[in-house]
Amino acid sequence: MDAAAQALPAEAVPHPPRCGVVDLGSNSVRLVVFEGRGRNPVPIFNEKAVLGLGRGLETTRRLNETAVEQALTVLERYHAVARAMAADPLEILATAAMRDAENGPAFAAALRERMPGVPITVLSGEGEATLSAEGVLLGFPEADGILGDIGGGSLEVVDLRHGRVGDSASLPLGVIRLAERAGGDMTQARAIAEAELARVPWLVNGKGRDLYLVGGAWRAIAKVHMVEANYPLSIVHHYVLTREEARNLCGMLIGAKKSAIEKVPGVPAKRAGDLPFAAVALRRLLRATGADRVVFSANGLREGWYARHIAPAVRGEDPLLAASYEMAARFGRDESLPPALFDWTSPLFPEETAYDRALRLAACWLSDTGSHDHPDYRAEQSFLRVLRQPGVGLDHHARAFLALAVALRYEASPPAATLAPARVLMGAAEMRRAELLGAALRLAYTLSGGTLALLNAAALSVADGTLRLTLREHSGLFAGEGAQRRLELLAGMLNLKAEIRLG
C-alpha cells in the first residue's frame, strides 16, 4: 500500500440506504441500484444487457437457450455488484417472457442456485401494468390519460385518472413478439396491433387526453425526434410531442431502413431493428386512444418497485420541491435561508399561480447550490447542474426556468451562449420572470452574504411607482455601490424607480 492510500480514513464514509432491482425482460436484463429513500429516485448504478430472452418465444414457447446461458452469467455478476454495494432489499422482477415460456420455471430454479436468497417475482400482466403505472405516477403525480409500457414481449396499457390507477390490460404486442408474429412484415404488424388493441374497449377513454409512453423502444423513438428537431436537452423524461408530430415520426420510422436508424445519435444499435415495430404499435395506439399528446416517461416498472419501498409521507411530497430541497441539502450552505428568500422576493410577484409560486420556491432552494464551485464558473456550473438534475417531477420548462434564475443569481449574462437552451425551452413571459427572480436573488445575496440574520434586516416593497429597499438601522447592512446598482437594475426591469431607506 502506498503512502497516499495509507493516508485515507480507515473507515468508509457511511452512505444512505440502498436497494436494488433486476428487471428481467424479454429483450434486456437490467440492474438498477437506488441510493436513499427520497421522493426522487437516485440510481447510482444502472447497467443493461440486451440478450433477447424472448426471441423465438412466439414459435418455440421457450426462452432462447443461448440467451438463458448469457443471462445466468450476467445475473451472477449483478448479484455480486448488488452485494458489494450493500443493496438491500434486492429483488428480481420477471415479465412477459418468463411468465409465458415453458422453460421459465427451470430458468427461475437455475437463478435461485446462482443468486441464493434473492426473491424472484414473476409478474402477471396486471401486476406489471400496475408497477409501471406507479412508476409513472412518481414522476407525474396528477397524470391523466392512457399509459402504454412496451417491452420485448408485451404491451401494458393502463387508464390513469388524475393520479389514480384505473383499468389495465396486457397485450402480446412487445416489439420482439410483434415482429415475430408478423414475420417481419409491416402491413401484417399493423393488422395484428389493430386487432389486439380492439380487444380493449376502454382505450377510447383516452380521446383528447395524454398518452404516457414507457419502455426502451419508445424512448429510442423520442431520441430520434430530439435529434431531428435539434432539441437542446437530451432528457427523454417529460419530452412531449403533439399527436401529429408523433404520427409523422412513426410513419418515417416504419418506412426507414435499419441501416439509416443505426446512424441516428443516441439510438442503441441493438434497438434499430425494433424501432419500426415500436412505431407501428405507437401509431395504432394513438388511433385507438385518440390522444392529443404523447408524453414520454423514463419512469416505469423499476421506479414503481422503488416507490413501494419509500414511506407514504415521502411518496406524497411534491416532486418539484422535493428535488430542489434534496439538491440544496447536498450543495447548499444554509437550509434556513430559502424559505426566507421566498418571502423576501414575494413583493415582486403579486400575481402568481400556485405553480408559479412553487417554481419560485424551488428556485430559492436551488439558489446557493453553486457556492462550492470555482467562482469563475459558478454561473455556468449552476445552470447545467440545475438544468440536468435527475429530479423526476420536473418538466423541461421547469428545468429551464430554475436553471436560468439560478445562473442569473450568479451574474450570468442573459445573452450568454451557455444559457441558449433556456431561451429555446421557454417563452418570453417565462424568461422575463426567471430574469426578474434571478436579479432579485442576486441582490438578496449581495446584501446578506447568504445569511439569514442579515437578510432579515432588509426588506423590499413596491408602492407609488417605486421599488423600495429598507435597511434596518444598526444592523451592519450597508447599501454599497454593488447593492445600489443591483437594486436599480431590478427596479428598471419592473419600470419602477429605486429607493433605499433606513428604518
C-alpha positions in Angstrom: 0.0 0.0 0.0 1.5 3.4 -1.0 1.6 6.4 1.3 -1.3 8.2 -0.3 -3.5 5.1 0.3 -2.4 4.8 3.9 -3.4 8.5 4.5 -7.0 7.7 3.6 -9.5 7.2 6.5 -9.6 3.7 7.8 -13.4 3.6 7.8 -15.6 4.3 4.7 -17.9 7.3 4.9 -21.4 5.8 5.6 -23.8 6.1 2.7 -27.6 6.3 2.7 -29.5 3.0 2.5 -29.5 1.3 -0.9 -31.9 -1.0 -2.7 -31.7 -2.8 -6.0 -34.0 -4.3 -8.6 -33.3 -6.6 -11.5 -35.7 -6.1 -14.4 -35.7 -9.4 -16.3 -37.3 -8.6 -19.6 -38.0 -10.3 -22.9 -35.4 -8.2 -24.7 -33.0 -6.9 -22.0 -31.8 -7.5 -18.4 -31.0 -4.6 -16.2 -29.8 -3.9 -12.7 -30.6 -0.6 -11.0 -29.3 0.3 -7.6 -31.0 3.2 -5.9 -29.4 5.2 -3.1 -31.5 6.8 -0.4 -35.3 6.6 0.1 -36.1 10.1 -1.1 -39.0 11.3 -3.2 -36.9 11.3 -6.4 -35.1 8.0 -7.2 -31.3 8.4 -7.3 -29.9 5.5 -9.4 -26.2 5.2 -8.6 -25.8 2.0 -10.7 -27.7 1.3 -13.9 -26.5 -1.5 -16.3 -28.3 -3.2 -19.1 -27.5 -6.3 -21.2 -29.6 -6.8 -24.4 -29.9 -10.6 -24.5 -33.2 -11.3 -26.2 -34.5 -13.9 -23.8 -37.9 -13.8 -25.6 -36.6 -14.2 -29.2 -38.2 -17.2 -30.8 -40.8 -17.5 -27.9 -43.7 -17.0 -30.3 -42.9 -20.2 -32.2 -41.0 -22.3 -29.6 -42.8 -21.3 -26.4 -39.4 -21.4 -24.8 -36.8 -18.9 -23.6 -34.0 -18.5 -26.1 -31.4 -21.1 -24.9 -28.4 -19.1 -25.8 -29.8 -16.0 -24.1 -30.5 -18.1 -21.0 -26.9 -19.1 -20.6 -25.8 -15.5 -21.1 -28.4 -14.3 -18.6 -27.2 -16.6 -15.9 -23.7 -15.2 -16.3 -24.9 -11.6 -16.3 -27.2 -12.1 -13.3 -24.4 -13.7 -11.3 -22.4 -10.5 -11.9 -25.3 -8.3 -11.0 -25.7 -10.3 -7.7 -22.0 -9.6 -6.9 -22.3 -5.9 -7.7 -25.5 -5.5 -5.6 -24.0 -7.3 -2.6 -20.8 -5.2 -2.9 -22.9 -2.1 -2.9 -25.0 -3.3 0.1 -28.2 -3.0 -1.9 -30.9 -4.3 0.5 -33.5 -5.3 -0.5 -32.6 -6.8 -3.8 -35.3 -8.4 -6.0 -35.7 -9.8 -9.5 -38.8 -8.9 -11.4 -39.5 -11.1 -14.4 -42.0 -10.1 -17.0 -43.7 -11.5 -20.2 -41.0 -13.9 -21.4 -40.7 -15.7 -18.0 -44.4 -15.9 -17.4 -45.2 -17.3 -20.9 -42.2 -19.6 -21.5 -42.5 -23.4 -20.9 -38.9 -23.4 -19.5 -39.5 -20.3 -17.3 -39.7 -22.3 -14.1 -36.5 -24.2 -14.9 -34.7 -20.9 -15.6 -36.0 -19.5 -12.3 -34.7 -22.6 -10.4 -31.2 -22.0 -12.0 -31.3 -18.4 -11.0 -32.1 -19.3 -7.4 -28.9 -21.5 -7.3 -26.8 -18.7 -8.7 -28.4 -16.0 -6.5 -29.4 -17.6 -3.3 -31.7 -15.6 -1.0 -32.8 -13.2 -3.8 -36.5 -13.2 -4.3 -37.7 -13.8 -7.9 -41.2 -12.4 -8.7 -42.8 -13.4 -12.0 -45.2 -10.6 -12.5 -48.7 -11.2 -14.0 -49.7 -8.9 -16.8 -51.8 -6.9 -14.4 -49.0 -6.8 -11.8 -46.6 -5.5 -14.5 -49.1 -2.8 -15.6 -49.7 -1.7 -12.0 -46.0 -1.4 -11.2 -45.3 0.6 -14.3 -48.2 2.9 -13.5 -46.9 3.5 -10.0 -43.5 4.4 -11.5 -45.1 6.9 -13.9 -47.1 8.5 -11.1 -43.9 9.0 -9.2 -42.9 11.4 -11.9 -46.4 12.6 -12.9 -48.4 12.6 -9.7 -51.5 14.0 -11.4 -51.2 12.0 -14.6 -54.5 11.8 -16.6 -54.5 9.7 -19.7 -53.6 6.3 -21.1 -50.2 4.7 -20.2 -48.5 2.4 -22.6 -45.4 0.4 -21.5 -43.8 -1.5 -24.3 -41.3 -4.3 -23.8 -39.9 -7.1 -25.8 -42.8 -9.5 -25.1 -45.8 -7.4 -24.1 -47.5 -4.0 -24.1 -49.2 -3.0 -20.9 -51.9 -0.3 -21.1 -53.4 1.5 -18.1 -56.1 4.2 -17.7 -54.6 6.8 -15.3 -57.3 9.0 -13.8 -55.9 12.2 -12.2 -53.2 10.3 -10.4 -55.1 7.1 -9.8 -54.6 3.7 -11.4 -57.7 2.5 -13.3 -58.3 -0.2 -15.8 -55.4 -2.2 -17.2 -54.6 -4.8 -19.8 -51.5 -6.7 -21.0 -51.3 -7.5 -24.8 -48.8 -9.6 -26.7 -47.5 -6.6 -28.6 -43.9 -6.3 -27.4 -41.5 -5.3 -30.2 -39.9 -8.8 -30.4 -43.2 -10.6 -30.3 -44.9 -8.3 -32.7 -42.1 -8.7 -35.2 -42.2 -12.5 -34.9 -46.0 -12.7 -35.2 -45.9 -10.5 -38.3 -43.0 -12.4 -39.9 -41.2 -9.1 -40.2 -44.0 -7.7 -42.4 -45.1 -4.1 -41.6 -48.6 -4.5 -43.1 -49.2 -7.6 -41.1 -47.8 -5.9 -38.0 -50.3 -3.1 -38.3 -53.2 -5.6 -38.7 -52.1 -7.5 -35.6 -51.6 -4.4 -33.5 -55.0 -3.0 -34.5 -56.8 -6.3 -33.7 -55.1 -6.7 -30.3 -55.9 -3.1 -29.3 -59.5 -3.5 -30.4 -59.9 -6.1 -27.6 -59.5 -3.3 -25.0 -62.7 -1.2 -25.3 -61.8 1.4 -22.6 -58.9 2.7 -24.7 -61.3 5.1 -26.3 -61.4 6.9 -23.0 -58.1 8.4 -24.0 -59.6 10.7 -26.5 -58.4 14.3 -26.0 -56.1 13.2 -23.2 -52.4 12.4 -22.9 -50.7 9.2 -23.9 -47.8 8.4 -21.5 -45.1 6.2 -23.0 -42.7 3.9 -21.2 -40.2 1.4 -22.5 -36.8 1.5 -24.1 -38.0 1.2 -27.7 -40.3 4.2 -27.3 -37.6 6.2 -25.5 -35.4 5.5 -28.6 -38.2 6.9 -30.8 -38.1 10.1 -28.6 -34.3 10.3 -29.1 -34.8 10.2 -32.9 -37.2 13.2 -32.7 -34.8 15.1 -30.5 -32.0 14.7 -33.0 -34.3 15.7 -35.9 -35.6 18.7 -34.0 -32.1 19.7 -32.7 -33.6 19.8 -29.3 -31.4 21.5 -26.7 -31.9 19.0 -23.9 -31.1 15.3 -24.1 -33.6 14.2 -21.4 -36.4 12.0 -22.6 -38.4 12.2 -19.3 -41.2 14.7 -19.8 -40.5 15.1 -23.5 -43.7 16.0 -25.3 -44.9 15.5 -28.9 -48.2 16.6 -30.4 -50.4 13.9 -32.0 -49.4 14.9 -35.5 -45.7 15.0 -34.6 -45.9 11.5 -33.2 -47.8 10.2 -36.2 -45.4 11.7 -38.7 -42.4 10.4 -36.7 -43.8 6.9 -36.6 -44.6 7.0 -40.4 -41.0 7.9 -41.1 -39.6 5.1 -38.9 -41.9 2.5 -40.3 -40.5 3.1 -43.8 -36.9 3.6 -42.7 -34.1 1.1 -43.3 -32.3 -0.4 -40.3 -29.0 1.0 -41.5 -30.4 4.5 -41.5 -31.8 4.2 -38.0 -28.5 2.8 -36.7 -26.8 6.1 -37.7 -29.1 8.3 -35.5 -27.1 9.5 -32.5 -28.5 8.2 -29.2 -30.2 5.2 -30.6 -28.6 1.9 -29.5 -27.6 -0.2 -32.4 -29.4 -3.2 -30.9 -32.7 -1.2 -30.9 -32.5 -0.2 -34.5 -34.4 -3.3 -35.8 -37.1 -2.9 -33.1 -38.0 0.7 -33.8 -40.2 0.2 -36.9 -42.4 -2.3 -34.9 -42.4 0.1 -31.9 -43.6 2.8 -34.3 -46.4 0.5 -35.6 -47.6 -0.2 -32.1 -47.5 3.5 -31.2 -49.3 4.7 -34.3 -52.1 2.1 -33.7 -52.2 3.1 -30.0 -52.6 6.7 -31.0 -55.5 5.7 -33.3 -57.2 3.5 -30.6 -57.0 6.1 -27.9 -57.5 9.4 -29.8 -54.9 11.0 -27.5 -53.9 14.6 -28.2 -50.3 14.5 -26.9 -47.6 12.0 -26.3 -45.6 12.4 -23.1 -42.5 10.2 -22.6 -41.7 8.9 -19.2 -38.3 7.5 -18.1 -40.1 6.1 -15.1 -41.7 2.7 -15.3 -41.6 -0.7 -13.7 -38.4 -0.2 -11.8 -39.4 3.1 -10.3 -42.7 1.6 -9.4 -40.9 -1.0 -7.4 -38.8 1.7 -5.8 -42.0 3.7 -4.9 -43.2 0.7 -2.8 -40.0 1.0 -0.7 -40.3 4.6 0.4 -42.5 6.0 3.2 -46.0 7.0 2.2 -45.4 10.5 3.5 -42.3 10.8 1.3 -44.2 9.5 -1.7 -46.8 12.2 -1.2 -44.3 15.0 -1.4 -44.3 17.5 -4.3 -41.6 16.1 -6.6 -40.5 19.5 -7.8 -40.0 20.9 -4.3 -38.5 17.6 -3.1 -35.9 17.6 -5.9 -35.0 21.2 -5.1 -34.7 20.6 -1.4 -32.6 17.4 -1.9 -30.2 19.3 -4.2 -29.9 22.2 -1.7 -29.2 19.7 1.1 -26.3 18.3 -1.0 -24.8 21.5 -2.4 -26.1 24.5 -0.3 -24.9 26.1 2.9 -27.9 27.1 5.0 -31.3 25.3 4.8 -33.0 28.1 6.8 -32.4 30.7 4.1 -34.5 29.5 1.1 -37.9 30.0 2.8 -36.8 33.4 3.9 -35.7 34.2 0.3 -39.2 33.2 -0.9 -40.8 35.7 1.5 -38.2 38.3 0.7 -38.9 38.2 -3.1 -42.7 37.9 -2.8 -43.4 41.7 -3.1 -42.0 41.5 -6.7 -44.5 38.8 -7.7 -48.0 39.9 -6.6 -49.9 37.9 -9.2 -48.8 34.2 -9.3 -50.5 30.9 -9.9 -49.9 28.1 -7.5 -47.4 26.6 -10.0 -45.6 29.9 -10.3 -45.2 30.1 -6.5 -43.9 26.5 -6.4 -41.3 27.3 -9.1 -40.2 30.4 -7.3 -39.8 28.5 -4.0 -37.9 25.8 -5.8 -35.5 28.4 -7.3 -34.9 29.8 -3.8 -34.0 26.3 -2.6 -31.5 26.0 -5.5 -30.1 29.5 -5.3 -27.0 28.6 -3.3 -26.1 25.3 -5.0 -23.1 26.8 -6.8 -21.4 28.0 -3.6 -18.7 25.3 -3.7 -17.9 25.8 -7.4 -14.9 27.8 -8.7 -16.0 31.5 -8.7 -15.3 31.9 -12.4 -17.6 29.0 -13.3 -20.4 29.3 -10.8 -23.0 30.6 -13.2 -22.2 28.0 -15.9 -21.9 25.1 -13.5 -25.1 26.0 -11.6 -27.1 26.4 -14.9 -26.0 23.0 -16.1 -26.4 21.3 -12.8 -30.0 22.5 -12.3 -31.0 22.0 -16.0 -29.7 18.4 -16.0 -30.7 17.4 -12.5 -32.2 13.9 -12.0 -35.4 15.0 -10.4 -38.3 13.1 -11.9 -41.0 15.7 -11.3 -39.5 18.5 -13.4 -40.8 19.1 -16.9 -38.4 20.8 -19.4 -39.9 24.2 -18.8 -39.3 24.0 -15.1 -35.8 22.9 -15.6 -35.1 25.8 -17.9 -36.8 28.3 -15.6 -34.9 27.2 -12.5 -31.6 26.9 -14.3 -31.8 30.4 -15.7 -32.9 32.0 -12.4 -30.0 30.4 -10.5 -27.4 31.2 -13.2 -28.5 34.9 -13.2 -28.3 34.9 -9.4 -24.6 34.1 -10.1 -24.4 37.1 -12.5 -24.6 35.2 -15.8 -25.2 37.4 -18.8 -28.7 36.7 -20.3 -27.4 36.5 -23.9 -24.6 34.1 -22.9 -24.4 31.0 -25.2 -24.4 28.7 -22.2 -28.0 29.8 -21.5 -29.2 29.2 -25.0 -31.2 26.0 -24.0 -33.4 28.2 -21.7 -34.2 30.6 -24.4 -35.4 27.7 -26.6 -37.4 25.9 -23.9 -39.2 29.0 -22.5 -41.4 31.7 -23.9 -40.8 35.4 -23.5 -43.0 35.8 -20.4 -41.3 32.9 -18.6 -37.9 34.3 -19.5 -38.8 37.7 -18.0 -40.0 36.1 -14.8 -36.8 34.0 -14.5 -34.6 37.0 -15.2 -36.5 39.1 -12.6 -36.2 36.4 -9.9 -32.5 35.9 -10.7 -31.8 39.6 -10.3 -33.8 39.7 -7.0 -31.8 36.7 -5.7 -28.6 38.3 -6.7 -29.5 41.5 -4.7 -30.5 39.4 -1.7 -27.2 37.5 -1.6 -25.2 40.8 -2.2 -26.9 42.3 0.9 -26.9 39.3 3.2 -23.9 37.2 2.2 -26.2 34.3 2.2 -27.0 34.6 6.0 -30.5 34.7 7.4 -29.8 37.3 10.1 -28.7 39.9 7.5 -31.4 39.0 5.0 -34.0 39.7 7.8 -32.5 43.1 8.3 -33.5 44.1 4.7 -36.9 44.3 3.0 -38.3 45.1 -0.4 -41.6 46.8 -1.0 -43.4 48.3 -4.0 -45.6 51.4 -3.8 -46.3 54.6 -5.7 -44.2 53.5 -8.7 -41.1 52.9 -6.5 -39.2 49.8 -5.6 -38.0 50.5 -2.0 -35.3 48.7 -0.2 -35.5 49.3 3.6 -32.4 48.5 5.7 -32.7 48.1 9.4 -30.6 50.7 11.3 -27.6 49.4 13.3 -27.8 46.0 11.6 -24.4 46.3 9.9 -26.0 46.4 6.4 -24.6 48.9 4.0 -26.0 49.7 0.6 -22.7 50.0 -1.3 -22.2 50.6 -5.0 -22.9 46.9 -5.9 -26.2 46.8 -3.9 -27.4 50.1 -5.4 -26.6 49.0 -8.9 -28.5 45.7 -8.5 -31.4 47.5 -6.9 -31.6 49.9 -9.9 -31.4 47.0 -12.3 -34.2 45.2 -10.6 -36.3 48.4 -10.5 -35.7 49.0 -14.2 -36.9 45.5 -15.0 -40.2 46.5 -13.3 -40.3 50.0 -14.8 -40.1 51.4 -11.3 -37.9 54.0 -9.6 -35.3 52.7 -7.0 -35.1 54.0 -3.4 -33.1 53.0 -0.3 -34.3 53.8 3.2 -33.1 53.2 6.7 -35.8 52.1 9.1 
